Amino acid sequence: VQLQASGGGLVQTGGSLRLSCEASGRTFSSLSMAWFRQGPGKEREFVASISRGGGRTYYKDSVKGRFTISRDNAKNTVYLQMNSLKPEDTAVYYCAADFSAYGSSWSSEIDYWGQGTLVTVSS
């Protein structure tokens, strides 16, 4: 499976961005998808995940109500809509995939990683 993330950029505090991640190489609908991020000097952390069919989503507490993960299985693409962005959201965002039914919040359980896309939120 190859994952290609895009959509990062520079945005002011309070602004919005939408990240996309297109998958190729395997049946997309058999994969749960997730977004992780790694801020400057920090460990990689879970942000959000979505189940194979899209019916279940999970979020890091600090992004609940601001971020929305979704997927379009017809387009082999997962999205992360980020609203009300804060400087602490600045990070490289990674698309991830695994074979679990509902997605994993643990890096060690991820089967495939994308290359990352940089999100910078200015204050």
N, C-alpha and C positions, 0 to 999 in steps of 0.2 A: 504494500500500500504506500502510495506517495501522497503526501499532504502539502498543499501549497497555500500558505496564508498570505493575506493581503489586507490593505485598508488602514494600516497604521499611519501616523503622522503627528503633526504638532497642532495642539488645540489649546485654547484658553480655558481656565477654570470655569466650570459650568457648561462647557460645550459638549458636543456629541461626536461620536465616531461609530462607524459600523465596520467590524472586522468580518472577513470572509475566509473560508478555508475550503478549498475544493480537493476532493479525494479521487484518486484513480488507482486502478490495479486490482480492485476486489469489490465485491458487492457492497456498496455503501450501507445498505439497510441492515447488514449483519453486524455493523459496528456501532457501539456507543461512542459518542464524541464528547470532547471536553476542551476547555481552554484553561491553560495555566499561565502564570506570568512570573517574571523574575526581575525585580527592581534592582537599582544600583546597590551593590554590596549586600544583597539579600539572597536567601535561598529561593528556589523555585517554589511557587505555591499554587494551589488549586484555586480556580476562579468560578467555574461553572461546568456542569455536565448535562447531557441530554441522552435519554434512552434511545434504543434503536428505532423505535417507532415515533419518538418525539413526545410521548405522553407523559414522561416524567422528567423533571428538571431539578437540579440542585445548585445551590449558590453558596459561595463564601458569604459569611454574615455581612461583611462590610460593603458588599456590592448589591445586596438584596434591595429591590425597589429602584435601583438605578440601571442595572445591567439585565439584559434579556438574551438568553441563548435560544436559538431556533435552528431548524434544519429543513432542507428541501431534498428529499430523497430522489426526486426526479432529476435534480441538478447535481447530485452528489456533493452538496455543499452544506456547511454548517456556518452559522452567523453568530456574532456577538454584538448586539446593539448596546452601546455604552452611552448613557446620558448622565448629566450632572457630574461631569468628570472633575476629579480633584487632583492636586499635585501628587498625592500619594498613590494615585493610579498609574503614575509614570513607570513603565516597565517594558521589557520585551515580552510580547504575548505569543504563546505557543499553542498551536492546535494539536490535539492529541486524540488517539483512537485506541479502543480496546474491544475485546470480544465479550465483555460482560453484558448482561441484559440491561443494566441501568446506568452504567458508567462508573468510573472510579475517581476518587479524589486523591489517590495515592500515586505518586510518580512511579513507584516501583511496579505498579500493576499496569502501566501503560505499555501497549505493544508497538505503537507507531507515533512518531513525533514529526511535526512540521518544522520548518526552518526558523520560525519566529518573525514577528513584525513589531517594530518599535512604536510605542505610543508615548508621546511626551506631552504632559499637561503643564502649561505655564501658569504661574500665579499672578 
